[in-house]
Each structure stands twice: as structure tokens, then as C-alpha cells.
């Protein structure tokens, strides 16, 4: 979950603060944190993200692709949600 707030570097810009619940041994939290913080800061509202990603024997290349795809999905979601305002 992320909450929008003024940026610490530039209070005229929005940033966010997040809290994450993580399962030991999992890395889904990295994608969930990125997504919730981006959504909160870009949409100026509280954002809650639940993420579950599993790929047997994932390689570093697989992980990079998953993260890149997650970033792309979040950017698309932000565009769609902003267009509805």
C-alpha cells in the first residue's frame, strides 16, 4: 500500500510512502512496491497492490523481463486511470 505525499527533494512534486507485507523467500514485494508507489504518486491517491508472480527456475533474464512487463503494465494503468479523471 502506498500513500501520496510531497517529495522530500522537491515539495512541489508528489512522491509516495509505502508499506509492504512480504512472504519470506519471495520477491513479489519488489514489483508490488514499485507499482503501488507509482500509482499513488502519479494518481495522487492511496494505492493498494497485490502481486503474485511465480516462474519455476527463473533466470536473471526471466526476472528482468517480468519486471519490465510489470513496469509497462503500471504505466498503461496510470494512463487509463488518468484519462478517466
N, C-alpha and C positions, 0 to 999 in steps of 0.2 A: 504494500500500500504506500502510495506517495501523496504528499500534501504540497501544493504550490506555496512558494514563499519568495520574497525578494532575494535576488542573487547576493551572495556575500561580497563578490567582487564589484558588482555594479547594481545597486539597489533599484535602478530604473528598469532592470530586466528581471524576468521571472526565472526561478530555478525551482528545485523541489528537495524535500527531505523524505527519505523512505525508511520503512521498517519491513523486514523480511523474515518469514518463518522458513527454515531450511531443514530438509531431511539430511541426516549425516550421510556423507558419501555421494551426494547428488550435487549437480551443478546447475540445475534448473533455475536456481535463485539468481544467477547472473543475468539470465535473459529476463526474468520477471522484474528484477530491479531496474534494468535498462528500460524496459517497456513502461513500467509504472511511472518512473521519473520523467521520461519523455512525454507521456500523455499528460501528467499533472502540470508540467511547466509549459507545454505548448497549448493546452486547453484551459489552463487556469481553473482547474477543479481537482478534487480528490480522485485518484485513480487506484483501482484495485485490480491486480493481475494474478491469475492462477496459471502456472506453467507446469507442464509435464512433458518432458522430452526423453525418449529412450531409443537408442540405437545400439544393438549388440556390437561389441568390439569396435566402437567408433574410433576412427583415426583422427589425427590433428586436422587433416584436410576436411573430414566429415564435420568436425566441430566448427571449423571456420565457416563452412557453407551453412550450417544450421544457424549460427549467429548472424551471418549476413542476411539470410532469409527472414529471420525474426526482426532484424532492423528494418528491412524493407516492408514487412507486414505492418509494423508500428507506424512507419512514415505514411503508408497508404491509409491506415485507420485514422491518423490525425487529419489528413487531407479530407477524408469523407466526413468526419465529425465536424471539422471547421466549416465545411460547406453547408452544413445543416443549421448553423447558428444564424 
